[in-house]
Amino acid sequence: MIRFLLSRILSAIPILLVLSVVTFAIIQAPPGDYGDYIRSMAINQGGASFEAANAQAEAYREANGLNDPLPIQYWNWLTGIVTRFDFGHSLYFNKPVGDVVAERLPATILLALTCHILASVIGITLGVMAATRQYSWVDTLFGFVSFLGMTIPRFLLAIVVLYILVFRMGVQDIGNFFSPRYGGAPWSWDKFVDLVKHVWPVVAIATFGGLAYNMRVMRANLLDVLNAQYVETARAKGLSHGAVVMKHAVPNALHPLVAYQGVVLPYMLTGEIEVAIVFGLATVGPAIVGSMGVGDVWVTATFMLVLATTLIIGNIISDMLLAVLDPRIRLGVA
């Protein structure tokens, strides 16, 4: 198992390197940089002439290496990460990129993991219920729910929910994790309840799509397994319906969902990012949008690299889980 894990990790390193190159190139493709943002702000808000504002922009570019060729910029960024764990200095936030990541990534991952757990538990449970009640009103209802969850864009659903909360229900405290009185307070049950009150729309919306996928896949897989020969044999031995389903059918129907874990964390992260942008939460999403809007390439590139890393880690985790479920995978038989 250790050799299997090491092989997966070593094979992920060149993939991550290629992803970093592609990500950096895509981010740098649009015209303009943070120097253009400085020039625009100097003219529009500072009242400076074009020549003075352009001089400020050029000075900033020179001081921060923005005039270097793109390969040099990429090499400096990559070597800083590898040798000093330095992701660069955020031009927009005026602090090290590592500090920006440390401030926003934990909350993002915690929300994404919460959504993943809820989507897995609820989706798999509903999928089992739908499969064991095929063509009933329960199956029809759950099928309609899964159809909505997989077709409605999460950002659109977030806008609708935001409109209802703000304009129909009069909710004012949107875009924060806590009420003002709990901002700097130590953790307590009341503070946790206040957190739930603020983040439940984000969690519910981001969970909806994953829940629908898990439910749909679990239903289809379980229906196939329930018709397998070994399940019929288990029934012929006199086992109860519940024992046949839970002990024999469900574990084998979970294999595709275990493989899905390779992309579920990035999926949940992007879902949380979309919803957090709409609700304005201080997570990765608004930071990416804000940095891209002003040409803060180091923040954008780092967050994109983090998302790529979560995809690779997710695939390694799914490989390990599948290897535990099926020893043929780690032995290279299947």
C-alpha positions in Angstrom: 0.0 0.0 0.0 2.9 2.4 0.8 4.5 1.7 -2.6 1.1 2.3 -4.2 0.7 5.7 -2.4 4.3 6.8 -3.3 3.8 6.0 -6.9 0.6 8.1 -7.0 2.4 11.0 -5.3 5.4 10.9 -7.6 3.2 10.8 -10.7 1.3 13.8 -9.4 4.4 16.1 -9.3 4.9 16.6 -13.1 1.1 17.0 -13.5 1.1 19.8 -10.9 4.1 21.4 -12.6 2.3 21.4 -16.0 -0.9 22.8 -14.4 1.1 25.6 -12.8 2.6 26.6 -16.2 -0.8 26.4 -18.0 -2.5 28.4 -15.1 0.1 31.1 -15.1 0.0 31.4 -18.9 -3.8 31.7 -18.9 -3.8 34.3 -16.1 -1.2 36.4 -18.0 -3.0 36.1 -21.3 -5.4 39.1 -20.9 -3.9 42.5 -21.6 -3.0 44.7 -18.6 -1.6 44.3 -15.2 -1.7 45.9 -11.8 0.3 48.9 -13.1 -2.7 49.7 -15.3 -4.9 49.7 -12.2 -2.5 52.0 -10.4 -2.5 54.4 -13.4 -6.3 54.4 -13.6 -6.7 55.0 -9.8 -4.1 57.9 -9.9 -6.0 59.6 -12.8 -9.6 59.0 -11.7 -9.3 59.4 -7.9 -6.0 61.2 -7.5 -6.4 63.7 -10.2 -3.0 63.1 -11.6 -2.0 63.7 -15.2 -1.6 60.8 -17.6 2.2 61.3 -17.7 2.5 61.4 -13.9 0.1 58.4 -13.4 2.0 56.4 -16.1 5.3 57.2 -14.4 3.8 55.8 -11.1 2.6 52.7 -12.9 6.0 52.1 -14.6 7.9 52.6 -11.3 5.6 50.0 -9.7 6.1 47.5 -12.5 9.8 47.9 -12.3 9.9 47.5 -8.5 7.7 44.4 -8.5 9.2 42.6 -11.5 6.1 43.1 -13.7 8.4 44.2 -16.6 10.3 41.0 -16.6 9.5 38.5 -19.4 6.8 36.0 -18.5 9.2 33.0 -18.2 11.3 35.0 -15.7 8.2 36.0 -13.7 7.0 32.4 -13.6 10.4 31.1 -12.6 10.8 33.6 -9.8 7.3 32.7 -8.5 7.9 28.9 -8.7 11.4 29.0 -7.1 10.0 31.2 -4.4 7.4 28.6 -3.6 9.8 25.6 -3.7 12.8 27.1 -1.9 11.2 29.6 0.6 7.5 28.6 0.5 7.0 32.2 -0.6 4.0 32.7 -3.0 4.9 36.3 -3.7 3.5 39.7 -2.5 -0.1 40.6 -3.2 -0.3 43.9 -5.0 -4.0 44.4 -4.3 -4.1 43.3 -0.7 -0.6 44.7 0.0 0.5 41.7 2.0 2.2 38.4 1.3 0.1 36.1 -0.7 0.6 33.4 1.9 -1.2 35.6 4.4 -4.1 36.0 2.0 -4.3 32.3 1.5 -4.0 31.6 5.3 -6.9 34.0 6.0 -9.3 32.7 3.4 -8.5 29.1 2.5 -9.3 27.4 5.9 -12.8 28.8 5.9 -13.3 27.8 2.3 -12.1 24.2 2.8 -14.2 23.9 6.0 -17.3 25.0 4.1 -16.5 22.7 1.2 -15.9 19.7 3.4 -19.2 20.4 5.2 -21.0 20.5 1.9 -19.3 17.3 0.8 -20.2 15.4 3.9 -23.8 16.6 3.8 -24.1 15.9 0.0 -22.6 12.4 0.4 -24.7 11.3 3.5 -28.0 12.8 2.3 -27.5 12.0 -1.4 -26.5 8.3 -0.8 -29.3 7.8 1.6 -31.9 9.3 -0.8 -30.4 7.3 -3.6 -30.9 4.0 -1.6 -34.5 5.0 -0.8 -35.2 5.8 -4.4 -33.7 2.6 -5.7 -35.5 0.4 -3.2 -38.8 2.1 -4.1 -38.4 2.1 -7.9 -41.2 3.8 -9.9 -43.0 4.9 -6.6 -43.9 8.5 -5.8 -40.8 8.7 -3.7 -38.6 7.7 -6.6 -40.4 10.2 -8.8 -40.0 13.0 -6.3 -36.3 12.3 -5.7 -35.7 12.1 -9.4 -37.2 15.5 -9.9 -35.0 16.9 -7.1 -31.9 15.4 -8.6 -32.8 16.9 -12.0 -33.1 20.4 -10.5 -29.9 20.0 -8.5 -27.9 19.0 -11.6 -29.4 21.6 -14.0 -29.8 24.8 -12.1 -26.5 26.8 -11.9 -25.4 27.4 -8.4 -24.7 31.1 -8.9 -28.2 31.6 -10.3 -29.7 29.7 -7.3 -27.6 31.9 -5.0 -28.9 35.1 -6.6 -32.5 33.9 -6.1 -31.9 33.0 -2.5 -30.1 36.2 -1.9 -33.0 38.2 -3.4 -35.5 36.3 -1.2 -33.5 36.8 2.0 -32.7 40.5 1.5 -35.8 41.9 -0.3 -38.5 39.6 0.8 -37.5 38.6 4.3 -35.5 41.7 5.3 -32.3 40.0 6.3 -29.6 42.6 6.6 -26.5 40.9 7.9 -25.3 39.3 4.6 -21.7 38.7 3.7 -20.3 38.0 7.1 -19.6 34.8 9.1 -20.7 36.3 12.4 -22.8 39.0 13.9 -20.8 42.1 15.1 -20.9 41.0 18.7 -19.4 37.6 18.0 -16.6 38.8 15.6 -13.8 38.7 18.1 -15.4 36.6 20.8 -14.1 33.2 21.9 -15.8 30.1 20.6 -19.0 29.1 22.4 -22.3 27.4 21.5 -23.9 30.8 20.8 -21.1 31.8 18.5 -21.5 28.5 16.6 -25.2 28.9 16.3 -24.6 32.5 15.0 -22.1 31.1 12.4 -24.7 28.5 11.2 -27.3 31.3 10.8 -24.9 33.2 8.5 -23.5 30.4 6.4 -26.5 28.1 6.0 -27.5 29.5 2.6 -24.0 29.0 1.2 -23.8 25.5 2.6 -27.3 24.6 1.4 -26.8 25.9 -2.2 -23.3 24.4 -2.6 -24.6 21.0 -1.2 -27.5 20.8 -3.5 -25.6 20.0 -6.7 -23.4 17.3 -5.0 -26.4 15.8 -3.3 -28.3 15.5 -6.6 -25.3 13.8 -8.3 -24.7 11.3 -5.4 -28.4 10.5 -5.3 -28.7 9.9 -9.1 -25.5 7.8 -9.3 -26.4 5.8 -6.2 -29.8 5.0 -7.4 -28.6 3.8 -10.8 -25.8 1.7 -9.4 -27.9 0.1 -6.7 -30.6 -0.9 -9.2 -27.9 -2.7 -11.3 -26.5 -4.4 -8.2 -29.9 -5.5 -6.9 -30.3 -7.5 -10.2 -26.9 -9.2 -9.9 -26.7 -12.9 -9.4 -25.0 -12.9 -6.0 -27.8 -10.6 -4.7 -30.4 -13.1 -5.9 -28.4 -15.9 -4.2 -28.4 -13.9 -0.9 -32.2 -13.6 -1.2 -32.5 -17.3 -1.9 -30.6 -18.0 1.3 -33.4 -16.4 3.3 -31.8 -13.1 4.2 -34.1 -10.2 4.9 -34.5 -7.5 2.4 -32.7 -5.0 4.6 -29.7 -7.3 5.0 -29.5 -8.0 1.3 -29.6 -4.3 0.5 -27.3 -2.9 3.2 -24.8 -5.8 3.5 -24.5 -7.0 -0.1 -25.8 -4.4 -2.5 -25.0 -1.0 -1.1 -21.2 -1.6 -0.5 -20.7 -2.7 -4.1 -22.8 0.1 -5.5 -20.5 2.6 -3.7 -17.5 2.0 -5.9 -18.3 4.7 -8.6 -19.0 7.2 -5.8 -15.7 6.4 -4.2 -14.0 7.1 -7.5 -15.9 10.4 -7.7 -14.1 11.5 -4.5 -11.2 12.4 -6.8 -13.1 15.4 -8.1 -15.6 16.1 -5.4 -13.3 18.4 -3.3 -12.5 20.7 -6.2 -16.2 20.5 -7.2 -17.3 21.5 -3.8 -14.7 24.2 -3.6 -15.8 25.7 -6.9 -19.4 25.5 -5.7 -18.6 27.3 -2.5 -16.6 29.8 -4.5 -19.5 30.6 -6.8 -22.0 31.0 -4.0 -19.5 32.9 -1.7 -19.0 35.4 -4.6 -22.7 36.2 -4.7 -23.0 36.4 -0.9 -19.7 38.3 -0.5 -18.1 36.0 2.1 -14.4 36.4 2.9 -13.4 33.2 1.2 -11.3 32.2 -1.8 -14.0 33.2 -4.4 -14.1 37.0 -3.8 -10.3 37.1 -3.5 -9.9 35.4 -6.9 -12.4 37.7 -8.6 -10.9 40.8 -6.9 -7.4 39.9 -7.8 -8.2 39.1 -11.4 -10.1 42.4 -11.8 -7.0 44.4 -10.9 -4.3 42.2 -12.4 -3.0 40.9 -9.1 -1.4 37.8 -10.8 0.3 36.3 -7.8 -2.9 35.9 -5.8 -4.9 34.5 -8.7 -2.1 32.1 -9.7 -1.6 30.8 -6.2 -5.3 30.2 -5.6 -5.6 28.4 -9.0 -2.6 26.3 -8.0 -4.3 25.5 -4.7 -7.4 24.3 -6.5 -5.3 22.2 -8.9 -3.6 20.7 -5.8 -6.9 19.8 -4.3 -7.8 18.0 -7.5 -4.6 15.9 -7.4 -5.0 15.2 -3.6 -8.6 14.2 -4.2 -7.6 11.7 -6.9 -4.9 10.2 -4.7 -7.5 9.8 -1.9 -10.0 8.1 -4.3 -7.2 5.8 -5.5 -6.4 4.8 -2.0 -10.0 4.2 -1.1 -10.6 2.1 -4.2 -7.4 0.2 -3.4 -8.8 -0.6 0.0 -12.1 -1.7 -1.4 -10.5 -3.7 -4.3 -7.0 -5.1 -3.7 -6.7 -5.8 -7.5 -6.2 -2.1 -8.1 -3.1 -1.7 -5.9 -1.7 -5.0 -7.3 -2.2 -3.7 -10.8 -4.6 -6.5 -11.8 -7.5 -4.3 -12.5 
